[in-house]
Amino acid sequence: MALMVLRLRSSQAGTGLLEEPVVLAVDDDPPVRRLIQRSLREEGFRVVTASNGAEALRIFGEVRPDIVVLDLLLPDTDGFELLRQMREWDPIPAIILSQRSRRADVRVGLDLGADDYIGKPFDPEELGARARALLRRAGGRATSAPIRLRGLGVEVDIDHRVVTRKGKPIWLTRHEWGVLREMALNPNTVLGHAELLTTVWGADYRDDVRTLRTTIGKLRRKLGVPRSTGGPIKTIPRLGYLLDVDGSAGRTSRWS
C-alpha cells in the first residue's frame, strides 16, 4: 500500500519561478513505486520514493515534500502509524493508496488526516488528477503568522515547522517540537501533563511526567531561557505547563 504527501514550495529567490512540487511515494512494491513515479512525473511532479516506514521518515525530514502518497501495509510499520508520525511533524497533504479499500479503512484513514484515499488497483490518470486537485486546495489554505516569544527573540512558525532564535534556526527533536507546537497552538492556556504526554508520545505515556519534565528542560535550554527562570514556558504546579507569549503570566519557579 502507498502513502503520498504533497506540500507547496515557495518561489525560488530572485527567479520568480516555482520549484516542481515534490511527492514522497511510500510503497514496498517496486513496480507500484515505478508506476506512481512515472504517472506523477508526467503531471509535472518530482517524485522521491521509499520502500518502508523508516526510510520514509528519513526522506520526509530531509526533502520536506509537498505531498505524501502512502501504502498501508509496509514491512516495518502500519501505514496509519506512519501517517500519524508524519502528522506530528507537519500537517502535510496526504493520499492513501491501498488495497484496503473497505469503508472502515477509508474512514480511519480520513479521520487520521489523509486528504484522499484511493483503492488498488488504481488508474494512473486518476491519481494524477487527484494529486493536482489536492495541490490546488493546499495552495489556497490560509497560513498563520509565526508566534513570537517575548524577550527571547524566538519565533515559532507552526505552518513550516521552523523555530528560530534571533534569525537562526533551532533544531528540535520530534518530541520537543511536538510539545512546543501544542503549547504554541494553545497560548496562555494550561496544558495538563497527561494531555501533553498523550498527544505527543501516545496514550501509553500519559503518566510519564518525568519524561515530559526532561523534554521541557531541554526545550528551555534550546530556546535560550536563563536558568534563573522558566522563561515563557511556565510550570503550573501539579497541573502542567503554559506558554506565556506576552509576559502576562508573570515569573515561575527556577526551571521547575
C-alpha positions in Angstrom: 0.0 0.0 0.0 1.2 3.5 -0.5 1.1 7.0 1.2 1.5 10.2 -0.8 2.4 13.6 0.8 2.3 16.9 -1.1 3.4 20.3 0.1 3.6 23.6 -1.8 7.1 25.1 -2.0 8.0 28.7 -2.0 9.2 30.6 -5.1 12.9 30.4 -5.7 14.7 33.5 -4.5 15.3 36.0 -7.2 13.9 33.9 -10.1 10.2 34.2 -9.7 9.9 30.5 -10.6 8.2 27.8 -8.6 10.0 24.6 -7.9 8.4 21.4 -9.0 6.1 20.2 -6.3 7.6 17.1 -4.6 5.8 13.9 -3.9 7.0 11.3 -1.5 5.6 7.9 -2.6 5.9 5.1 0.1 5.2 1.5 -1.1 7.1 -1.7 -0.6 6.2 -3.0 -4.1 8.9 -1.8 -6.7 6.5 -2.0 -9.7 3.9 0.1 -7.9 6.6 2.7 -6.9 7.7 2.9 -10.6 4.1 3.3 -11.7 3.5 6.1 -9.2 6.7 7.8 -10.2 6.1 7.6 -13.9 2.5 8.8 -13.8 3.1 11.7 -11.5 6.2 12.8 -13.4 4.0 13.2 -16.4 1.8 15.5 -14.3 4.8 17.8 -13.5 5.7 16.4 -10.1 9.1 15.5 -8.9 8.8 12.1 -7.1 11.0 10.6 -4.4 10.3 7.1 -3.2 10.7 4.9 -0.1 10.1 1.2 0.5 9.4 1.2 4.2 8.5 3.5 7.1 12.0 4.2 8.4 13.2 5.2 5.0 10.1 7.4 4.5 10.6 9.3 7.8 14.2 10.0 6.9 13.3 11.3 3.5 10.4 13.2 4.9 12.7 15.1 7.2 15.4 15.7 4.6 13.4 16.5 1.5 10.3 18.2 3.0 8.0 17.0 0.3 4.8 18.7 -0.8 2.6 15.6 -0.9 2.9 12.1 0.6 1.3 9.0 -1.2 1.3 6.1 1.3 0.6 2.4 1.3 -0.9 1.0 4.5 0.9 -2.4 4.5 4.6 -1.7 5.0 7.2 -4.2 6.1 8.2 -2.3 9.2 5.2 -0.4 10.3 1.5 0.1 9.7 0.7 3.0 7.3 -1.8 4.5 9.7 1.0 4.8 12.3 3.4 6.3 9.8 0.9 8.9 8.8 0.3 9.7 12.4 4.0 10.3 12.9 4.3 12.5 9.9 1.3 14.5 11.0 3.1 15.2 14.3 5.8 17.0 12.3 3.7 18.7 9.7 0.0 18.8 8.5 1.2 17.9 5.0 -1.5 16.9 2.4 -1.6 13.1 2.1 -3.2 10.5 -0.2 -3.5 6.9 0.9 -3.2 4.4 -2.0 -4.1 0.9 -0.7 -5.7 -2.4 -1.3 -7.5 -2.0 2.0 -10.4 -0.1 0.4 -13.2 -1.3 2.8 -15.4 1.6 4.1 -13.9 1.2 7.6 -10.3 1.5 6.4 -11.2 4.6 4.3 -12.9 6.2 7.3 -9.9 5.5 9.6 -7.5 6.9 7.0 -9.5 10.1 6.5 -10.0 10.5 10.3 -6.2 10.3 10.7 -5.8 13.3 8.5 -5.4 11.8 5.0 -6.9 14.2 2.4 -7.8 11.4 -0.1 -8.0 7.6 -0.3 -7.6 5.6 -3.5 -8.1 1.9 -3.7 -5.8 -0.5 -5.6 -5.5 -1.3 -8.4 -5.6 2.4 -9.4 -5.8 4.4 -12.6 -2.6 6.4 -13.0 -4.5 9.3 -14.6 -6.9 9.4 -11.7 -4.0 9.5 -9.3 -2.5 12.5 -11.2 -5.8 14.3 -11.3 -6.4 13.9 -7.6 -2.8 15.0 -6.8 -3.3 18.1 -8.9 -6.6 18.9 -7.1 -5.0 18.4 -3.7 -2.2 20.7 -4.7 -4.7 23.4 -5.6 -6.5 23.0 -2.3 -3.3 23.1 -0.4 -2.2 26.3 -2.2 -5.4 28.0 -1.1 -5.1 27.3 2.6 -4.5 30.2 4.9 -1.3 30.3 6.8 -0.8 31.6 10.3 1.8 34.2 11.4 4.8 33.0 13.4 4.4 33.2 17.2 6.9 35.4 18.9 8.1 34.6 22.4 8.7 37.8 24.3 12.2 38.7 25.4 14.0 35.7 23.7 14.0 36.7 20.1 12.3 33.4 19.3 9.8 32.8 16.6 7.7 29.6 16.2 6.4 29.0 12.6 3.9 26.2 13.0 2.9 26.0 9.3 6.5 25.3 8.2 7.7 23.6 11.4 10.5 26.1 11.9 11.8 27.6 15.1 14.3 30.5 15.0 16.2 32.5 17.7 17.4 35.9 16.5 17.0 34.7 13.0 19.0 31.5 13.4 17.3 28.1 13.2 16.9 25.9 16.4 16.9 22.2 15.7 14.4 20.3 17.9 13.7 16.6 18.3 10.3 15.3 17.3 9.1 15.3 20.9 10.5 18.7 21.7 8.7 20.1 18.6 5.5 18.3 19.5 5.4 19.8 23.0 6.3 23.3 21.7 3.7 23.0 18.9 0.9 22.0 21.3 1.7 24.9 23.6 2.0 27.4 20.7 -1.4 26.3 19.4 -2.9 27.0 22.8 -1.0 30.1 24.1 -1.6 31.3 27.6 -3.5 28.1 28.4 -2.6 25.5 30.9 -2.0 22.1 29.3 -2.0 19.2 31.7 0.8 16.6 32.0 -1.4 13.8 30.7 -2.8 15.8 27.8 0.7 16.7 26.6 2.1 13.2 27.1 -0.8 11.6 25.3 -0.8 14.0 22.4 3.0 13.9 21.8 4.1 10.5 22.9 0.9 8.4 22.9 -1.6 7.0 25.4 1.0 4.6 26.9 3.0 7.6 28.2 0.2 9.6 29.8 1.6 9.1 33.3 5.3 9.5 32.5 5.7 13.0 33.9 9.5 12.6 34.3 9.9 12.2 30.5 7.8 15.4 29.9 9.8 17.3 32.6 13.1 16.2 30.9 11.9 17.3 27.5 10.7 20.7 28.8 14.2 21.3 30.3 15.9 20.5 27.0 13.4 22.7 25.2 14.1 25.6 27.5 17.8 25.3 27.0 17.5 25.3 23.3 15.3 28.4 23.4 17.9 30.2 25.4 16.0 30.5 28.6 18.1 31.8 31.6 18.5 29.2 34.3 17.0 31.6 36.9 13.6 31.4 35.2 11.4 29.2 33.2 11.0 31.9 30.6 7.9 31.7 28.5 7.3 28.0 29.4 5.6 28.3 32.7 5.3 25.5 35.2 1.9 25.2 36.8 2.5 23.1 39.9 0.7 19.7 40.0 -1.2 20.6 36.7 1.1 21.1 33.7 2.7 23.8 31.6 1.7 27.1 30.0 3.3 29.0 27.1 3.3 32.7 28.1 3.7 34.5 24.8 3.1 38.1 26.0 4.6 38.1 29.5 1.2 38.3 31.2 1.6 35.2 33.3 4.5 36.5 35.5 7.5 34.6 36.8 7.7 31.0 37.5 10.0 28.9 39.8 13.5 28.2 38.6 13.4 25.5 35.8 10.7 23.6 37.7 
